[in-house]
């Protein structure tokens, strides 16, 4: 990719709302650091899912209206 194409791609990404500073910050991390962050995020998601399932299991079904 030549410099003009690179500049155009960056401009298109910014117009699309992509925060390239976040991409740059993540690329400055080592592979191990990125995996650690991924694992931490996945762990949080799984805990939130389990908490929602636990909460949902306690809910009473709504009474159905009859015709």
Helices and strands as residue ranges (DSSP letters): H 3-15, H 20-28, H 31-58
